Amino acid sequence: MSQDDISTRKRDHLRAFQPGRRPPTGPEGSWLDCVRLVHQALPEMDLDALDLSATFFGHQLDSPLMICAMTGGTEEGAEINRALARCAERIGAAFGLGSLRPALEDPACIDTYAVRRAAPGVPLVGNLGGAQLARVDIDALRALLERLEADVMCVHLNTAQELVQPGGDRRFAGTLDGIARLVERLGFPVMVKECGCGLSRETAARLQNAGVGWVDVAGAGGTCFVATELQRSGDSTDRQSPLVGWGIPTAASVAEMGGLDLKVIASGGVRHGLDAARAIALGADLVGLAAPLLQAWYSGGEAGVERALAPLVEELAQVMLLCGCGDLAALRRAPRVITGPLADWIRSRGLTDAADRS
């Protein structure tokens, strides 16, 4: 795929989040609403005494949030990245850059990812597709991460999206070996994320064996990139492609991580503080958001993103209080009832409880 094609695709992806448009989501949702947290009428604690802090690769966060990878490679992407990075730093969250592939292929794109001056203290995550690892120059990638002053490298897995994307990758053999090489040789901590289809227990175990310590499940229920690509290519999703909605819903994917020695970010369909609390109660260490914040930026700029983030943190704290939980570790031990298809999934898969890993 040429550099012009990549840049056009990046602009097309952003267009789906502009006012008057709604990015397609998976038909089944995230299943986070299948988690019912048990109300405690005597919490015996004060709201302002709650501890929402978390750690991410040794970085202290004021809130257990990550603004997930969205964009880069275009001037519009540069403006969005700087605004979102500033918001992440102010709220004490981590921040992920969009795929660095354009910057690796065209150095003129590098400045569209340069956010360190705008947010000098934010934990910053670089990003590259797993399908590109077989062809990436590790030394060049390391140099790019150093230039951007990144803290962590993320490999994203988006096989379903690539399969329906015109000109997308079709070669996926060797991705796991590529991840293992990055862990061994890159000199930066490496995490792995999905892109809307979730991670299974089997995949996560292979990543753990390759030396990966953090994963972002990025489950079904948020933006459906298969449907996004079909729309972008002019192929109507009205025909109900069987791959629209493919994947593991976010709540089920978090549950799939139970019993593994992995730190978990739950993203994909998180829309408010109750969703965040549900994900953490299932065992997540952090919660990630992307689409709602990009939509907030288009509707209200940087101030709009701040207006979207503030209630989410406040709602998370309120739910923690109502569950009688003073910190995130307590929330992972909080009584909860699993209902509906999530209960069926956990039972059918014989999953170990992912919570109380702190």
C-alpha positions as CSV (number, residue, x, y, z in Angstrom):
1,M,0.0,0.0,0.0
2,S,1.4,3.4,-1.0
3,Q,2.0,6.3,1.4
4,D,-0.8,8.2,-0.3
5,D,-3.2,5.3,0.2
6,I,-2.3,5.0,3.9
7,S,-2.9,8.7,4.4
8,T,-6.2,8.6,2.6
9,R,-7.3,5.7,4.8
10,K,-6.3,7.5,8.0
11,R,-8.4,10.5,6.9
12,D,-11.3,8.2,6.0
13,H,-11.2,6.6,9.4
14,L,-11.4,10.0,11.1
15,R,-14.4,11.0,8.9
16,A,-16.5,8.3,10.5
17,F,-16.3,10.2,13.9
18,Q,-17.3,13.7,12.7
19,P,-20.6,15.4,13.6
20,G,-23.6,13.8,12.0
21,R,-21.9,10.5,11.6
22,R,-21.8,7.5,13.9
23,P,-19.1,4.9,13.6
24,P,-20.6,1.4,13.3
25,T,-20.5,-0.8,16.5
26,G,-20.9,-4.5,17.0
27,P,-24.5,-5.7,17.1
28,E,-24.2,-7.5,20.4
29,G,-22.5,-4.8,22.4
30,S,-19.7,-5.1,24.9
31,W,-21.6,-7.3,27.4
32,L,-20.4,-5.1,30.2
33,D,-24.0,-4.6,31.2
34,C,-24.1,-8.3,32.1
35,V,-22.0,-7.4,35.1
36,R,-24.2,-6.4,38.1
37,L,-22.3,-4.9,41.0
38,V,-23.9,-5.4,44.4
39,H,-25.0,-2.3,46.2
40,Q,-23.6,-1.7,49.7
41,A,-25.8,0.7,51.7
42,L,-23.2,1.2,54.4
43,P,-20.0,2.1,52.5
44,E,-18.4,3.7,55.6
45,M,-16.1,5.9,53.6
46,D,-15.9,9.4,52.1
47,L,-16.0,10.0,48.4
48,D,-13.0,12.3,48.4
49,A,-11.0,9.6,50.3
50,L,-11.2,7.1,47.5
51,D,-8.0,6.1,45.7
52,L,-8.4,5.7,41.9
53,S,-4.7,5.6,41.2
54,A,-3.1,2.9,39.1
55,T,0.3,2.0,37.6
56,F,1.2,1.4,34.0
57,F,4.6,0.1,33.2
58,G,5.9,1.7,36.4
59,H,4.2,5.1,35.7
60,Q,1.8,6.3,38.3
61,L,-1.6,7.3,37.0
62,D,-4.2,9.4,38.9
63,S,-7.0,7.4,37.3
64,P,-7.1,3.9,35.7
65,L,-7.6,5.2,32.2
66,M,-5.9,5.1,28.9
67,I,-6.8,7.2,25.8
68,C,-6.3,4.5,23.2
69,A,-4.6,4.8,19.9
70,M,-6.6,6.6,17.2
71,T,-4.7,8.6,14.6
72,G,-1.5,10.1,13.2
73,G,0.1,10.5,9.8
74,T,-2.0,13.6,8.8
75,E,-2.1,17.2,9.9
76,E,-5.6,16.7,11.3
77,G,-4.2,13.7,13.2
78,A,-1.4,15.8,14.6
79,E,-3.8,18.3,16.1
80,I,-6.0,15.6,17.6
81,N,-3.0,13.8,19.1
82,R,-1.7,16.9,20.8
83,A,-5.1,17.8,22.2
84,L,-5.8,14.2,23.5
85,A,-2.3,13.9,25.0
86,R,-2.8,17.2,26.9
87,C,-6.2,15.9,28.2
88,A,-4.6,12.6,29.2
89,E,-1.9,14.3,31.2
90,R,-4.3,16.6,33.0
91,I,-6.5,13.7,34.1
92,G,-3.6,11.5,35.0
93,A,-4.1,8.9,32.2
94,A,-1.9,7.1,29.7
95,F,-2.0,8.0,26.0
96,G,-1.6,5.9,22.8
97,L,-0.5,7.1,19.4
98,G,-2.0,5.8,16.2
99,S,-0.1,3.4,14.0
100,L,3.5,4.7,13.4
101,R,3.6,3.0,10.0
102,P,3.3,6.3,8.1
103,A,6.2,7.8,10.1
104,L,8.4,4.8,9.4
105,E,7.7,5.0,5.7
106,D,7.8,8.8,5.4
107,P,9.8,10.8,7.9
108,A,7.8,13.9,6.9
109,C,4.9,12.4,9.0
110,I,6.8,12.1,12.2
111,D,5.7,15.5,13.6
112,T,2.1,14.4,13.4
113,Y,2.9,12.0,16.3
114,A,5.1,14.5,18.3
115,V,3.1,15.2,21.5
116,R,5.8,15.2,24.1
117,R,6.2,19.0,24.1
118,A,2.4,19.3,24.5
119,A,2.3,16.7,27.3
120,P,5.7,16.3,28.9
121,G,4.6,13.9,31.6
122,V,2.1,11.7,30.0
123,P,2.9,7.9,29.7
124,L,3.2,7.7,25.9
125,V,2.6,4.5,23.9
126,G,3.8,4.0,20.3
127,N,1.9,1.7,18.0
128,L,2.5,-0.6,15.0
129,G,0.5,-3.3,13.3
130,G,1.5,-6.9,14.0
131,A,1.3,-7.7,10.3
132,Q,4.2,-5.2,9.7
133,L,6.5,-6.8,12.2
134,A,8.0,-9.3,9.7
135,R,9.2,-6.4,7.6
136,V,10.0,-3.7,10.2
137,D,13.5,-2.5,10.8
138,I,13.8,-2.8,14.6
139,D,16.6,-0.2,14.8
140,A,14.5,2.3,12.8
141,L,11.6,1.7,15.1
142,R,13.7,2.1,18.2
143,A,15.1,5.4,16.8
144,L,11.5,6.6,16.0
145,L,10.3,5.8,19.6
146,E,13.4,7.6,21.0
147,R,12.7,10.7,18.8
148,L,9.1,10.7,20.0
149,E,10.2,10.2,23.6
150,A,7.7,7.3,23.9
151,D,7.6,5.1,27.0
152,V,6.0,1.9,25.7
153,M,5.6,0.1,22.3
154,C,2.2,-1.4,21.4
155,V,1.6,-4.0,18.7
156,H,-1.9,-3.9,17.4
157,L,-3.6,-7.0,16.0
158,N,-6.4,-6.3,13.5
159,T,-6.6,-9.4,11.3
160,A,-10.3,-9.1,10.6
161,Q,-10.0,-5.4,9.6
162,E,-7.1,-6.2,7.2
163,L,-9.0,-9.0,5.6
164,V,-11.9,-6.8,4.5
165,Q,-9.8,-3.8,3.7
166,P,-8.9,-3.2,0.0
167,G,-5.2,-3.6,-0.2
168,G,-5.0,-4.8,3.4
169,D,-2.4,-7.3,4.6
170,R,-2.9,-10.9,3.9
171,R,0.3,-12.2,5.4
172,F,0.0,-12.9,9.1
173,A,2.5,-15.8,9.6
174,G,5.4,-14.9,11.9
175,T,3.5,-12.2,13.9
176,L,4.1,-13.9,17.2
177,D,7.8,-14.4,16.5
178,G,8.0,-10.7,15.5
179,I,6.5,-9.8,18.9
180,A,9.0,-12.0,20.7
181,R,11.8,-10.3,18.8
182,L,10.5,-6.8,19.8
183,V,10.4,-7.9,23.4
184,E,14.0,-9.2,23.2
185,R,15.6,-6.5,21.1
186,L,13.6,-3.3,21.0
187,G,14.7,-1.8,24.4
188,F,11.2,-0.6,25.1
189,P,8.5,-2.4,27.1
190,V,6.1,-4.1,24.6
191,M,2.3,-4.5,25.0
192,V,-0.2,-5.9,22.6
193,K,-3.8,-4.8,21.7
194,E,-6.6,-6.0,19.5
195,C,-8.7,-3.6,17.5
196,G,-12.3,-4.4,18.1
197,C,-12.4,-8.2,18.0
198,G,-11.1,-9.1,21.5
199,L,-8.3,-11.4,22.8
200,S,-9.0,-15.0,23.6
201,R,-7.3,-16.9,26.5
202,E,-5.4,-19.0,24.0
203,T,-3.9,-15.9,22.2
204,A,-3.2,-14.2,25.5
205,A,-1.3,-17.2,26.8
206,R,0.9,-17.3,23.7
207,L,1.6,-13.6,24.1
208,Q,2.5,-14.2,27.8
209,N,4.9,-16.9,26.7
210,A,6.5,-14.5,24.3
211,G,7.3,-12.1,27.1
212,V,4.4,-9.7,26.8
213,G,3.2,-8.4,30.2
214,W,0.3,-6.0,29.2
215,V,-2.6,-6.5,26.8
216,D,-5.5,-4.4,25.7
217,V,-8.4,-6.7,24.9
218,A,-10.1,-4.1,22.7
219,G,-13.2,-6.3,22.4
220,A,-16.3,-6.3,20.3
221,G,-18.9,-3.8,21.3
222,G,-17.1,-0.6,20.5
223,T,-16.2,0.6,17.0
224,C,-16.5,-2.2,14.5
225,F,-13.6,-1.7,12.1
226,V,-14.8,-4.4,9.8
227,A,-18.0,-2.4,9.1
228,T,-15.9,0.8,8.9
229,E,-13.7,-0.7,6.2
230,L,-16.7,-2.0,4.3
231,Q,-18.4,1.4,4.4
232,R,-15.1,3.1,3.4
233,S,-14.8,0.9,0.4
234,G,-18.4,1.5,-0.7
235,D,-19.5,-2.0,0.3
236,S,-22.8,-1.5,2.2
237,T,-23.1,-3.3,5.5
238,D,-26.8,-3.7,4.7
239,R,-25.9,-7.1,3.2
240,Q,-24.9,-8.1,6.7
241,S,-21.4,-9.5,6.0
242,P,-20.9,-12.4,8.4
243,L,-17.7,-10.6,9.7
244,V,-19.6,-7.5,10.9
245,G,-19.7,-8.1,14.7
246,W,-17.1,-10.8,14.6
247,G,-15.1,-11.2,17.8
248,I,-15.3,-11.6,21.5
249,P,-17.3,-8.9,23.4
250,T,-15.2,-6.8,25.7
251,A,-16.5,-8.2,29.0
252,A,-16.0,-11.8,27.8
253,S,-12.5,-11.0,26.6
254,V,-11.6,-9.6,30.1
255,A,-12.9,-12.8,31.6
256,E,-10.8,-14.8,29.2
257,M,-7.7,-13.3,30.8
258,G,-8.5,-15.0,34.2
259,G,-5.6,-17.0,35.7
260,L,-3.0,-15.5,33.4
261,D,-0.1,-13.5,34.6
262,L,-1.0,-10.4,32.5
263,K,-2.0,-6.9,33.2
264,V,-5.2,-6.1,31.3
265,I,-6.7,-3.0,29.7
266,A,-10.4,-3.2,28.9
267,S,-11.4,-1.2,25.9
268,G,-14.2,-1.6,23.3
269,G,-17.6,-0.1,24.1
270,V,-16.7,1.6,27.4
271,R,-19.1,4.6,27.6
272,H,-19.3,5.7,31.2
273,G,-18.0,5.2,34.7
274,L,-20.2,2.3,35.4
275,D,-18.8,0.5,32.4
276,A,-15.3,1.2,33.7
277,A,-16.2,-0.1,37.2
278,R,-17.7,-3.3,35.7
279,A,-14.5,-3.9,33.6
280,I,-12.3,-3.5,36.6
281,A,-14.5,-5.7,38.8
282,L,-14.0,-8.4,36.1
283,G,-10.3,-8.1,36.5
284,A,-9.1,-5.2,34.3
285,D,-6.2,-3.0,35.5
286,L,-7.0,-0.1,33.3
287,V,-9.9,1.0,31.1
288,G,-9.4,2.4,27.6
289,L,-11.5,4.8,25.5
290,A,-11.2,6.0,22.0
291,A,-14.3,6.6,19.9
292,P,-16.3,8.7,22.5
293,L,-13.3,11.0,22.9
294,L,-12.7,11.4,19.2
295,Q,-16.4,12.3,18.8
296,A,-16.1,14.7,21.7
297,W,-13.1,16.4,20.0
298,Y,-15.0,16.9,16.8
299,S,-18.0,18.4,18.6
300,G,-16.2,20.5,21.1
301,G,-12.4,20.5,20.6
302,E,-10.1,19.9,23.6
303,A,-12.6,21.3,26.0
304,G,-15.2,18.8,24.7
305,V,-12.8,15.9,25.4
306,E,-12.3,17.2,29.0
307,R,-16.1,17.4,29.4
308,A,-16.3,13.8,28.3
309,L,-13.6,12.5,30.6
310,A,-14.5,14.3,33.8
311,P,-17.9,12.6,34.4
312,L,-16.5,9.2,33.6
313,V,-13.9,9.5,36.4
314,E,-16.6,11.0,38.8
315,E,-19.0,8.1,37.9
316,L,-16.3,5.5,38.5
317,A,-15.7,7.0,42.0
318,Q,-19.4,7.1,42.7
319,V,-19.8,3.4,41.8
320,M,-16.8,2.5,43.9
321,L,-18.3,4.2,46.9
322,L,-21.7,2.5,46.3
323,C,-19.8,-0.9,46.3
324,G,-18.0,0.0,49.5
325,C,-14.6,-0.1,47.7
326,G,-11.9,2.4,48.7
327,D,-9.5,1.5,45.9
328,L,-9.2,-0.5,42.7
329,A,-8.0,-3.6,44.4
330,A,-11.1,-3.7,46.5
331,L,-13.2,-3.1,43.4
332,R,-11.7,-6.3,41.8
333,R,-12.9,-8.2,44.9
334,A,-16.3,-6.6,45.0
335,P,-19.4,-8.9,45.0
336,R,-21.0,-9.0,41.5
337,V,-23.5,-11.1,39.6
338,I,-22.8,-12.2,36.1
339,T,-25.9,-12.5,33.9
340,G,-27.0,-13.2,30.4
341,P,-24.7,-14.2,27.6
342,L,-21.6,-13.3,29.6
343,A,-22.6,-15.9,32.2
344,D,-23.1,-18.5,29.4
345,W,-19.7,-17.6,27.9
346,I,-17.8,-18.0,31.2
347,R,-19.5,-21.3,32.0
348,S,-19.1,-22.7,28.5
349,R,-15.4,-21.7,28.3
350,G,-14.7,-22.9,31.9
351,L,-12.9,-19.6,32.7
352,T,-11.1,-18.9,35.9
353,D,-12.1,-15.7,37.8
354,A,-9.9,-12.9,36.4
355,A,-10.6,-10.6,39.4
356,D,-8.5,-10.2,42.6
357,R,-5.2,-10.4,40.7
358,S,-3.8,-7.4,42.6
